Amino acid sequence: MRRAPVILCILFAVAFAPRAIPQKDRPEPLTEAQIEQIREAGIDPSERVKLYMKFTDEHADAIKSLSARVKSAARSKRLDQELQNLTALMDEFGSNLDVYSERHADIRKGLKPVPEAAERWLSILRAVPSEPAFEVSLKEAIESGQDFATQAKQLVADQAAYFLAHKDEAGQDRAEPK
């Protein structure tokens, strides 16, 4: 008989316990196949940079194509999604560049075309006519693109200077402590 109050208390606690508020899911801009390609290229930083650039190009081209279409609710929703995906991908790409920079990985070969590509992505974003359905996503994408373009330019300069001063580390995936 003493179990009834305990069971009642447990049921009450479960029924009225605060639920975790679901956070907005972060968009996953890559397919499983693309994620696997990036994982496999993890041992080759320059190849990984090339893959990120390729996938970012694909999203930017999708945005360019969508922005040229006739306005509709479906187009606006898809543009909003693509803008969020592009933002997430540029942020992820930038995080990877940070890691390679900290490790002093020689990514000059793969990094060379990135600043020009970043400027192209920005020009695509700036050409998208703003609409209420994706205004916030567009603004965030442009801000992310500007940050990424600045980061890429700086990293190209940093890599050139670092490997000029450390010629013995050129071509390495990471600088080993001495």
C-alpha positions as CSV (number, residue, x, y, z in Angstrom):
1,M,0.0,0.0,0.0
2,R,2.9,2.4,0.5
3,R,3.8,2.0,-3.2
4,A,0.8,3.9,-4.3
5,P,1.9,7.3,-3.0
6,V,5.4,6.7,-4.4
7,I,4.1,5.7,-7.8
8,L,1.7,8.7,-7.8
9,C,4.6,11.0,-7.0
10,I,6.7,9.6,-9.8
11,L,3.8,9.9,-12.3
12,F,3.1,13.5,-11.1
13,A,6.8,14.4,-11.5
14,V,7.0,12.9,-15.0
15,A,3.8,14.5,-16.1
16,F,4.7,18.0,-14.9
17,A,8.5,18.0,-15.2
18,P,9.8,20.8,-17.3
19,R,10.5,19.7,-20.8
20,A,13.7,20.6,-22.6
21,I,12.9,23.4,-25.0
22,P,14.0,22.1,-28.4
23,Q,16.6,24.4,-29.9
24,K,16.4,25.4,-33.5
25,D,18.1,22.7,-35.4
26,R,21.3,24.0,-37.0
27,P,21.0,23.4,-40.7
28,E,23.1,20.6,-42.1
29,P,24.4,21.9,-45.4
30,L,26.1,18.7,-46.5
31,T,24.8,15.4,-47.6
32,E,26.0,12.2,-46.0
33,A,28.2,11.5,-49.1
34,Q,29.7,15.0,-48.9
35,I,30.4,14.5,-45.2
36,E,32.1,11.2,-45.9
37,Q,34.3,12.8,-48.6
38,I,35.4,15.5,-46.1
39,R,36.2,12.9,-43.5
40,E,38.3,10.9,-46.0
41,A,40.1,14.1,-47.0
42,G,40.8,14.9,-43.3
43,I,44.4,13.6,-43.7
44,D,45.0,16.0,-46.6
45,P,44.2,19.6,-45.5
46,S,44.5,21.1,-49.0
47,E,42.1,18.5,-50.4
48,R,39.7,19.2,-47.6
49,V,39.8,22.9,-48.4
50,K,39.1,22.1,-52.1
51,L,36.1,20.0,-51.1
52,Y,34.7,22.7,-48.8
53,M,35.1,25.2,-51.6
54,K,33.3,22.9,-54.1
55,F,30.4,22.4,-51.8
56,T,30.1,26.1,-50.9
57,D,30.2,26.9,-54.7
58,E,27.3,24.5,-55.2
59,H,25.2,26.2,-52.5
60,A,26.1,29.7,-53.9
61,D,25.1,28.6,-57.4
62,A,21.8,27.2,-56.1
63,I,21.1,30.6,-54.5
64,K,21.9,32.4,-57.7
65,S,19.6,30.1,-59.6
66,L,16.8,30.5,-57.1
67,S,17.0,34.2,-57.0
68,A,16.5,34.5,-60.7
69,R,13.2,32.5,-60.6
70,V,9.7,34.0,-60.3
71,K,8.7,34.9,-56.8
72,S,6.6,32.3,-55.0
73,A,6.2,31.0,-51.5
74,A,8.1,27.8,-52.3
75,R,11.0,29.7,-53.9
76,S,11.2,32.0,-50.8
77,K,11.2,29.0,-48.5
78,R,13.9,27.2,-50.5
79,L,16.0,30.4,-50.7
80,D,15.8,30.8,-47.0
81,Q,17.0,27.3,-46.5
82,E,19.8,27.6,-49.0
83,L,20.9,30.9,-47.4
84,Q,21.0,29.2,-44.0
85,N,22.9,26.3,-45.4
86,L,25.4,28.5,-47.1
87,T,25.9,30.5,-43.8
88,A,26.4,27.2,-41.9
89,L,28.8,25.9,-44.5
90,M,30.9,29.1,-44.6
91,D,31.1,29.0,-40.8
92,E,32.2,25.4,-40.8
93,F,34.7,26.1,-43.6
94,G,36.1,29.0,-41.5
95,S,36.4,26.8,-38.4
96,N,38.4,24.3,-40.4
97,L,40.7,27.0,-41.7
98,D,41.2,28.1,-38.1
99,V,42.2,24.6,-37.1
100,Y,44.7,24.3,-40.0
101,S,46.1,27.7,-39.3
102,E,46.6,26.9,-35.6
103,R,48.4,23.7,-36.6
104,H,50.5,25.5,-39.2
105,A,49.4,23.0,-41.8
106,D,50.6,24.0,-45.2
107,I,47.3,24.6,-47.1
108,R,48.6,27.3,-49.5
109,K,47.9,25.2,-52.6
110,G,44.3,24.6,-51.7
111,L,43.8,28.0,-50.1
112,K,45.0,30.1,-53.1
113,P,41.6,30.3,-54.9
114,V,39.5,30.7,-51.7
115,P,39.6,34.5,-51.3
116,E,38.5,35.0,-54.9
117,A,35.7,32.4,-54.5
118,A,34.6,34.1,-51.2
119,E,34.2,37.4,-53.1
120,R,32.2,35.6,-55.8
121,W,29.9,34.1,-53.1
122,L,29.5,37.6,-51.6
123,S,28.6,39.1,-55.0
124,I,25.9,36.4,-55.4
125,L,24.5,37.1,-52.0
126,R,24.5,40.9,-52.5
127,A,22.6,40.4,-55.8
128,V,19.8,38.5,-54.1
129,P,16.8,40.9,-53.8
130,S,15.7,40.9,-50.1
131,E,12.2,39.6,-49.3
132,P,10.6,39.4,-45.9
133,A,10.5,35.6,-46.0
134,F,14.3,35.3,-46.0
135,E,15.5,38.8,-45.0
136,V,17.2,37.6,-41.8
137,S,18.9,34.7,-43.5
138,L,20.2,36.9,-46.3
139,K,21.6,39.4,-43.8
140,E,23.3,36.6,-41.8
141,A,24.7,35.0,-45.0
142,I,26.2,38.3,-46.1
143,E,27.8,38.9,-42.7
144,S,29.2,35.4,-42.6
145,G,30.5,35.8,-46.2
146,Q,32.2,39.1,-45.3
147,D,33.8,37.5,-42.2
148,F,34.9,34.5,-44.2
149,A,36.3,36.6,-47.1
150,T,38.4,38.6,-44.6
151,Q,39.5,35.4,-42.8
152,A,40.6,33.8,-46.1
153,K,42.6,36.8,-47.3
154,Q,44.3,37.1,-43.9
155,L,45.1,33.4,-43.9
156,V,46.7,33.5,-47.3
157,A,48.9,36.3,-46.1
158,D,49.7,34.5,-42.8
159,Q,50.5,31.3,-44.6
160,A,52.8,33.0,-47.0
161,A,54.7,34.8,-44.2
162,Y,54.8,31.7,-42.0
163,F,56.2,29.4,-44.6
164,L,58.7,32.0,-45.8
165,A,60.1,32.1,-42.3
166,H,59.7,28.3,-41.7
167,K,60.8,26.8,-45.0
168,D,61.6,23.4,-43.4
169,E,57.8,23.0,-42.5
170,A,56.6,23.6,-46.0
171,G,54.3,20.8,-47.3
172,Q,53.5,19.4,-43.8
173,D,50.0,18.7,-42.6
174,R,50.9,20.1,-39.2
175,A,53.9,21.6,-37.5
176,E,55.4,19.3,-34.9
177,P,56.6,20.8,-31.7
178,K,60.4,20.9,-31.4
